[in-house]
Amino acid sequence: MSTAMSTATTEPSAPPLVTSRRERALRDLTAEQRRSQISDGHRLIRAVRTRPFQLYSARRHATRAVTVDAEEWLAAVMPALRAAVSRTASARLDTALARARKRMNEYGVRRVGSAEAVAEALSDGKWFRTQRAHMGRAELRDRVARALRHGEPVELVFPVFSRKPFSPVKNRGVAPDTAELHSLARCAALAHTVAALSPTGCRFTVLADGRKYNRACGTPGPVVAAYQDTLRRWVTDLGADGVLRVVDYEEWVARGLGAADLGTREEYYQRRAAALADRYGRLFSAHAPRESLERLAGTADPHDARGPHDARGPRGTPAPHGRHDPHGAHGAHDPGGVGGQLAHTFWSIATSVHYTALGTGHQDLPDGPCYPDAYQEAYALYVAHLGRPLTGPGAGGLLPAAPYGRAATDPDLHLALREEAWEAACRYVAISLTDRDLNLVRETAPRAVKLTIHGKPGELHFTTAASRDANMTAQHSTGGYALRDGRARPTFRYRIEREAAGETPVLLHGAAGRGGDGPHLLPQARLERMQQPIAYVDDPAPLLDGTFPRLLEDLEI
């Protein structure tokens, strides 16, 4: 392919809106910030490969589960969480003030002000894993101070909580569960802390981005809408709606762009997705995904605008983490470029796509179990064999996934699913790069501090789970409790990990038939109708003997 042809297919010509905003993005954002990002899916794939038949069948799920009254569950959990939010915010406020006093020299002040105190709260290791190179305390203080000078609340924006995907290895249903509830409690505690330290208060906006990434994953719109609705109801139940709000990302973007520019964005995304599929699609093989993606990750994108001071280093110099570019300044190896992003995204998105080839039949919020046994088996087999070639031996002596029989082990089915995952990866990277080119978050909220679940320069790496599960996110896991040592500790795990360990699902009853369409019990009614656990526990005894509420008294978030 000629260079001119590569240019035409990899980077579509940009309309004026994109050109002007991309110039500002190139000025304001590092190359690392401009990359698309998605959580790593390799650990889950390995977990499925080692235990593909460990998911509970419908019969085993029914015999293992403990059923509790929805009102009783709420009466135990919600007050405990509200108390934990208050207790945590008070403790972190004191910690932030003490740390600010100790760091007056670092801030260059003789007296601690609100900006320094807020900066310390936003640097707290309880919530953040931000690298100093990504954002130093003084820089963070200056951002906060700008908002205070304008008389504005300290604004935090956090793109997260897309949806729970149709993925039986991750969950047993698509409604929010205890994982989302505890993550929201962490957000609430941070928001209350910042609000107490700032004379102008705090506005913490969760940008629920399920509709944005539905371009790639295809989760039905009603499922995404119900997911967001439950999050908003739980924010109110936590007593945090004065400082924390859940906003649909697409609606937030629409208010910032206007109708005409919104159309330009969508058109540019469509052209970019087609360009990615055209350039890189010829390099991907659904028959041998591992080998083809390794080659694809080493394919340089001629439009990777990496400057001499890029965080990944100038061309020809070693990349971070010991990854050396063997091709030097003139080679084609570029694992951090678009090809590398597509390869990484494929492995992550493969367990999040709503596959048409498998056909759950759910185009609305499910009224009944999400996953029949046959669906679970087919899905687990697909994920377990995802790295293997469909024909012939694979790299490292991996056994081929074929020959198969029909049904769940039909190679044509696996081929179709892999193609869907690849197409989804292209669309995911395309919409991510489109919004990075448009610099949407910074343009829409210029004085906001952006939080992210991925550590990037200029952004704060916020962890939505406690330290032991800090790499997990609620939307891609199931929530639960470890009930031991007289305490209840929140846990975030993949469903397949929980059921392989023999954990007990906790089901709710009474919500769907007791005014479940009203505001109080609607989230619980959704879980009940799907027969989806609100949580998993490692020991059902406290639920059976009535001691569970006492274990929640010292709950940590």
C-alpha positions in Angstrom: 0.0 0.0 0.0 1.4 3.4 -0.9 1.8 6.1 1.7 -0.8 8.2 0.1 -3.3 5.4 0.2 -2.4 4.8 3.9 -3.1 8.4 4.6 -6.5 8.2 3.0 -7.6 5.1 4.9 -6.1 5.6 8.3 -7.0 9.3 8.9 -10.2 10.6 7.3 -10.1 14.3 6.3 -11.2 16.3 9.2 -14.0 19.0 9.2 -13.1 22.4 10.6 -14.6 21.6 14.0 -12.3 18.6 14.4 -9.3 20.4 13.0 -9.6 23.3 15.3 -10.3 21.2 18.4 -7.6 18.7 17.5 -5.0 21.5 17.3 -6.0 22.5 20.9 -5.9 18.8 21.9 -2.4 18.4 20.5 -1.4 21.4 22.5 -3.2 20.5 25.7 -3.1 16.7 25.9 -0.1 14.3 25.9 -0.1 11.5 23.4 -0.9 9.1 26.2 -4.1 11.1 27.0 -5.1 11.0 23.3 -4.9 7.2 23.1 -8.0 5.2 23.5 -8.1 3.1 26.7 -10.0 0.1 27.9 -9.5 -2.2 30.9 -7.2 -5.2 30.5 -9.1 -8.4 29.7 -6.3 -10.9 29.8 -6.8 -12.0 33.4 -10.4 -12.8 32.8 -9.6 -14.8 29.7 -7.0 -16.8 31.6 -9.5 -17.4 34.4 -12.1 -18.8 31.9 -9.5 -20.9 30.2 -8.6 -22.7 33.4 -12.2 -23.2 34.6 -14.6 -23.0 31.6 -17.3 -25.2 33.2 -17.4 -23.6 36.7 -20.4 -21.4 36.1 -23.4 -22.5 38.1 -26.1 -24.0 36.0 -29.7 -22.8 36.7 -30.3 -25.8 38.9 -27.1 -25.4 40.9 -27.7 -21.6 41.2 -31.1 -22.3 42.7 -29.8 -24.8 45.3 -26.7 -22.7 46.2 -28.5 -19.3 46.6 -29.8 -17.7 49.7 -32.9 -15.6 49.4 -33.5 -12.6 51.6 -36.3 -10.0 51.8 -35.5 -6.9 49.8 -36.7 -4.5 52.5 -34.6 -6.3 55.1 -31.5 -6.1 52.8 -32.0 -2.4 52.3 -32.6 -1.8 56.0 -29.3 -3.5 56.8 -27.1 -2.2 53.9 -28.1 1.4 53.2 -27.8 2.8 56.7 -24.4 1.1 57.1 -23.2 2.6 53.8 -24.5 6.1 54.7 -22.7 5.9 58.0 -19.5 4.6 56.2 -19.7 7.5 53.8 -20.0 10.0 56.6 -17.2 8.4 58.7 -14.9 8.1 55.8 -15.4 11.7 54.6 -14.7 13.0 58.1 -11.5 11.0 58.5 -10.2 12.0 55.0 -11.0 15.7 55.7 -8.8 15.7 58.8 -6.1 13.8 56.9 -6.1 16.3 54.0 -5.8 19.3 56.3 -2.9 17.6 58.2 -1.0 16.8 55.0 -1.5 20.2 53.6 0.1 21.7 56.6 3.1 19.4 56.3 3.5 20.3 52.6 3.3 24.1 52.8 6.9 24.3 51.5 6.0 22.1 48.5 3.1 24.4 47.7 5.1 27.5 48.3 2.8 29.0 50.9 3.0 30.1 54.5 -0.6 29.3 55.3 -2.8 26.5 54.1 -5.7 27.6 52.0 -8.7 25.8 50.6 -6.9 25.0 47.3 -4.1 23.3 49.1 -6.5 21.3 51.3 -8.6 20.2 48.3 -5.4 19.2 46.4 -4.4 17.0 49.3 -7.9 15.3 49.3 -7.5 14.7 45.6 -4.0 13.2 46.2 -5.2 10.8 49.0 -4.0 7.3 48.6 -7.3 6.1 50.0 -8.9 7.0 46.7 -6.1 7.7 44.2 -3.2 6.1 42.5 -2.0 9.1 40.6 1.6 9.1 39.6 3.5 12.3 40.5 4.7 12.5 36.9 1.1 12.5 35.7 0.0 15.4 38.0 1.9 17.0 40.8 0.3 18.5 43.9 1.2 22.1 42.9 -0.4 21.7 39.5 -3.5 20.1 41.0 -3.7 23.0 43.5 -3.5 25.5 40.7 -6.4 23.9 38.9 -8.5 24.0 42.0 -7.5 27.6 42.7 -8.7 28.6 39.2 -12.2 27.3 40.0 -12.3 29.0 43.4 -11.2 32.3 41.9 -14.2 32.1 39.5 -16.5 31.4 42.4 -17.3 28.0 41.0 -17.6 24.6 42.8 -14.6 22.4 42.5 -15.8 20.3 39.6 -14.8 16.6 39.2 -15.8 14.7 36.1 -15.5 10.9 35.9 -16.3 8.9 32.8 -17.3 5.5 34.2 -20.3 3.1 34.8 -21.0 2.3 31.2 -23.3 -0.7 31.9 -23.0 -4.3 33.0 -22.4 -6.2 29.7 -24.2 -9.4 28.6 -21.2 -11.5 29.7 -22.0 -14.6 31.9 -18.3 -14.9 32.9 -18.5 -11.5 34.4 -22.0 -11.4 35.9 -25.3 -13.2 36.2 -27.3 -10.2 35.0 -27.1 -6.7 33.7 -28.5 -4.7 36.6 -26.2 -2.8 39.0 -25.4 -4.8 42.1 -23.4 -4.3 45.3 -20.3 -3.5 43.3 -21.9 -0.3 41.8 -23.4 0.6 45.2 -20.0 0.5 46.9 -18.3 2.4 44.1 -20.9 5.1 44.3 -20.3 5.3 48.1 -16.6 5.9 47.4 -17.5 8.7 45.0 -19.9 10.1 47.5 -17.3 10.1 50.3 -14.8 11.9 48.1 -17.4 14.5 47.0 -18.5 15.2 50.6 -14.8 15.6 51.6 -14.0 18.1 48.8 -17.3 20.0 49.5 -16.3 20.4 53.1 -12.9 21.8 52.2 -14.0 24.1 49.4 -15.8 27.4 50.1 -17.6 27.0 46.8 -18.6 23.4 47.4 -18.1 20.4 45.0 -19.8 19.2 41.9 -18.8 15.5 41.2 -20.3 14.4 37.9 -20.2 10.8 36.9 -20.3 10.6 33.1 -22.1 7.3 32.5 -20.8 6.4 29.1 -22.7 3.3 28.1 -24.4 5.0 25.2 -21.1 6.3 23.9 -19.6 2.8 23.8 -22.8 1.2 22.6 -21.5 2.0 19.2 -19.1 -0.8 19.8 -20.7 -3.2 22.3 -24.4 -3.0 21.2 -26.0 -3.3 24.7 -29.7 -2.6 24.2 -30.6 1.0 25.0 -33.3 0.1 27.6 -30.6 -1.9 29.5 -28.3 1.1 29.6 -31.1 3.5 30.6 -32.3 1.2 33.5 -28.6 0.8 34.6 -28.2 4.6 34.8 -31.6 5.0 36.5 -30.6 2.6 39.3 -27.3 4.5 39.8 -29.2 7.8 40.2 -31.7 6.3 42.7 -28.8 4.9 44.8 -27.0 8.3 44.8 -30.2 9.6 46.4 -30.4 6.7 48.8 -26.9 7.4 49.9 -27.8 11.0 50.7 -25.3 12.3 48.2 -27.4 14.0 45.5 -26.3 17.4 46.7 -22.7 16.8 45.7 -22.8 13.8 43.3 -24.8 13.3 40.1 -24.9 10.7 37.4 -25.3 12.2 33.9 -25.5 10.4 30.6 -22.3 11.1 28.7 -24.0 11.6 25.3 -26.5 14.1 26.8 -23.7 15.9 28.5 -21.7 16.1 25.2 -24.8 17.2 23.3 -25.3 20.2 25.6 -21.7 21.2 25.0 -21.6 20.7 21.3 -25.0 21.6 19.9 -26.9 19.8 17.2 -24.8 20.8 14.2 -21.4 19.9 15.8 -22.9 16.7 17.2 -23.7 15.6 13.7 -20.2 16.4 12.6 -18.8 14.4 15.5 -20.9 11.3 14.5 -19.9 11.6 10.8 -16.3 11.9 11.7 -16.5 8.8 14.0 -18.2 6.8 11.2 -15.4 7.7 8.8 -12.7 7.0 11.3 -14.2 3.6 12.2 -14.3 2.7 8.5 -10.8 3.8 8.0 -9.5 1.7 10.9 -11.4 -1.3 9.6 -10.0 -0.8 6.1 -6.3 -0.3 7.1 -6.1 -2.9 9.9 -8.8 -5.3 9.0 -6.7 -6.9 6.3 -4.1 -7.7 9.0 -6.5 -9.3 11.4 -7.4 -13.0 11.1 -10.3 -14.5 13.0 -8.8 -17.9 12.3 -5.6 -17.0 14.2 -6.3 -13.9 16.4 -3.3 -14.2 18.7 -0.7 -14.3 15.9 -2.4 -11.7 13.7 -2.9 -9.2 16.6 0.7 -9.5 17.6 1.7 -8.6 14.0 -1.0 -5.8 14.0 0.4 -4.4 17.3 3.7 -4.0 15.6 2.3 -2.0 12.7 3.1 1.7 12.9 0.3 4.2 12.2 1.7 6.9 9.9 -0.6 9.4 11.7 0.6 8.7 15.2 1.6 12.3 15.9 4.2 11.5 18.5 6.3 14.5 19.3 9.9 14.6 20.6 8.7 14.9 24.2 6.1 12.3 24.1 5.7 10.2 27.3 6.6 7.1 25.3 9.9 8.6 24.2 11.1 9.8 20.8 11.3 7.3 18.0 14.4 5.1 18.3 14.6 5.4 22.1 13.5 2.7 24.6 9.9 2.8 25.5 8.7 2.6 29.1 8.7 -0.6 31.1 11.7 -1.9 29.2 10.0 -2.2 25.9 12.6 -1.5 23.3 11.8 -0.4 19.7 14.0 -2.9 17.7 13.3 -1.1 14.5 14.7 2.3 15.7 13.8 5.6 14.1 12.9 4.1 10.7 11.2 0.9 11.8 7.5 0.0 11.9 7.3 -1.4 15.4 5.0 0.8 17.5 3.1 -1.1 20.2 1.6 2.1 21.6 0.1 3.3 18.3 -3.3 2.6 16.9 -2.5 -1.0 15.9 -1.4 -1.7 19.5 -4.6 0.0 20.8 -6.7 -2.2 18.5 -4.9 -5.4 19.6 -5.3 -4.5 23.3 -9.0 -3.5 22.8 -9.8 -6.8 21.1 -8.8 -8.9 24.1 -10.7 -6.6 26.5 -13.9 -6.1 24.5 -14.3 -9.7 23.6 -16.0 -10.3 26.9 -18.2 -7.2 26.7 -19.9 -7.4 23.3 -23.6 -8.2 23.1 -23.1 -10.8 20.4 -25.7 -11.1 17.7 -24.3 -14.5 16.7 -25.2 -15.9 20.2 -28.5 -14.1 20.4 -29.6 -13.6 24.0 -33.0 -12.5 22.6 -32.9 -9.6 25.0 -33.6 -6.3 23.3 -35.1 -4.8 26.5 -34.3 -5.2 30.2 -34.6 -9.0 30.8 -37.7 -10.3 32.6 -36.2 -13.6 33.7 -32.7 -15.0 33.8 -30.2 -13.4 31.4 -28.4 -16.5 30.4 -29.8 -20.0 29.8 -27.4 -22.8 30.5 -26.7 -23.4 26.8 -25.8 -19.8 26.3 -23.4 -19.9 29.3 -21.7 -23.0 28.0 -21.3 -21.6 24.5 -20.0 -18.3 25.8 -17.4 -19.9 28.2 -16.2 -22.2 25.4 -15.8 -19.2 23.1 -13.8 -17.2 25.6 -11.7 -20.2 26.7 -10.6 -20.9 23.1 -10.3 -17.3 22.0 -6.5 -17.3 21.8 -6.3 -20.5 19.8 -6.3 -20.8 16.0 -9.4 -22.4 14.4 -7.2 -24.6 12.2 -3.6 -25.8 12.7 -1.2 -25.5 15.7 -0.9 -22.2 17.3 2.1 -20.2 18.6 3.7 -21.9 21.5 2.1 -25.2 20.7 -1.4 -24.2 21.6 -4.0 -26.8 20.6 -6.4 -25.8 17.9 -9.9 -25.0 18.7 -11.2 -27.1 15.9 -12.3 -29.6 14.8 -15.5 -29.2 16.7 -19.0 -30.7 16.6 -21.9 -28.4 16.0 -23.8 -26.0 18.3 -21.6 -24.4 21.1 -18.4 -25.9 19.6 -19.2 -25.0 16.0 -16.1 -23.3 14.5 -18.3 -21.2 12.3 -19.9 -19.8 15.4 -16.5 -19.0 16.9 -15.4 -17.4 13.7 -18.5 -15.2 13.7 -18.0 -14.2 17.3 -14.4 -13.3 16.7 -15.3 -11.1 13.8 -17.9 -9.3 15.9 -15.3 -8.7 18.6 -12.9 -7.3 16.0 -15.5 -5.0 14.5 -16.4 -3.8 18.0 -12.7 -3.1 18.8 -12.5 -0.9 15.7 -15.6 1.1 16.7 -14.4 1.4 20.3 -11.1 2.8 19.3 -12.7 5.1 16.7 -15.1 6.7 19.1 -12.5 7.1 21.8 -10.0 8.7 19.4 -12.8 10.9 17.9 -13.7 12.3 21.3 -10.0 12.7 22.2 -9.4 14.7 18.9 -12.4 16.8 19.8 -11.0 17.2 23.4 -14.6 16.9 24.5 -14.2 16.7 28.3 -11.8 19.6 28.5 -13.7 21.7 26.0 -17.0 21.1 27.8 -15.7 21.5 31.3 -12.5 23.5 31.0 -11.9 24.0 34.7 -12.9 20.5 35.8 -10.5 18.0 37.2 -10.9 14.8 35.3 -10.8 11.4 37.1 -10.1 8.2 35.2 -9.9 4.5 36.0 -6.7 4.4 33.9 -3.7 6.4 35.0 -2.8 9.0 32.4 -0.9 12.3 32.5 -3.0 15.3 33.5 -5.8 13.1 35.0 -6.3 11.6 38.4 -6.3 7.8 38.7 -9.4 7.1 40.9 -10.0 3.6 42.3 -13.6 2.7 42.6 -12.9 -0.3 44.8 -10.9 -0.8 48.0 -7.2 -1.4 47.6 -7.3 -5.2 47.5 -9.6 -5.0 44.4 -8.4 -1.7 43.1 -7.9 -3.0 39.6 -11.5 -4.1 39.3 -14.4 -1.9 38.2 -18.1 -2.4 39.2 -19.5 -2.6 35.7 -17.2 -5.5 34.8 -17.6 -7.5 38.0 -20.0 -8.7 40.6 -20.1 -7.3 44.1 -20.1 -9.2 47.3 -18.8 -9.5 50.9 -16.2 -11.5 52.6 -17.8 -12.3 55.9 -15.0 -13.2 58.3 -13.3 -12.0 61.5 -16.6 -10.4 62.6 -16.7 -7.9 59.7 -18.1 -7.6 56.2 -15.6 -6.6 53.7 -16.7 -5.5 50.2 -15.3 -7.6 47.3 -15.2 -7.2 43.6 -14.8 -10.4 41.5 -15.7 -11.9 38.2 -18.7 -14.1 38.4 -16.6 -17.1 37.2 -14.1 -16.6 40.0 -16.8 -16.5 42.6 -18.6 -19.6 41.4 -15.4 -21.5 41.0 -14.7 -20.7 44.6 -18.2 -22.0 45.6 -19.5 -18.6 46.9 -23.1 -18.2 47.7 -25.4 -15.9 45.5 -27.7 -13.7 47.5 -31.1 -13.2 45.8 -33.8 -10.7 46.7 -37.6 -11.4 47.0 -40.6 -9.2 47.7 -39.6 -6.2 45.7 -41.2 -7.1 42.4 -44.6 -7.8 44.1 -44.5 -5.1 46.7 -44.8 -1.8 44.8 -41.6 -2.7 42.9 -42.4 -0.2 40.2 -42.1 2.7 42.6 -39.0 4.6 43.4 -38.1 2.8 46.6 -37.7 -0.8 45.5 -37.4 -0.5 41.7 -33.6 -1.3 41.6 -34.2 -4.4 43.7 -37.3 -5.4 41.7 -35.1 -5.4 38.5 -32.6 -7.7 40.2 -35.4 -10.0 41.4 -37.0 -10.3 38.0 -33.7 -11.4 36.4 -32.9 -13.7 39.3 -29.6 -11.8 39.5 -27.8 -11.8 42.8 -27.5 -8.5 44.7 -24.2 -9.9 46.0 -22.2 -13.0 46.6 -20.9 -14.0 50.0 -18.2 -16.5 51.0 -20.2 -17.6 54.1 -24.0 -17.7 54.1 -24.3 -18.3 57.8 -24.6 -14.6 58.9 -27.5 -14.2 56.4 -29.2 -17.2 57.8 -28.8 -16.6 61.5 -29.5 -12.8 61.4 -26.1 -11.6 62.3 -25.3 -10.0 58.9 -26.4 -6.4 59.9 -24.0 -6.5 62.9 -21.1 -7.3 60.5 -21.8 -4.1 58.6 -21.4 -1.8 61.5 -17.7 -1.1 60.8 -18.1 -1.2 57.0 -15.3 0.3 55.0 -15.6 1.8 51.6 
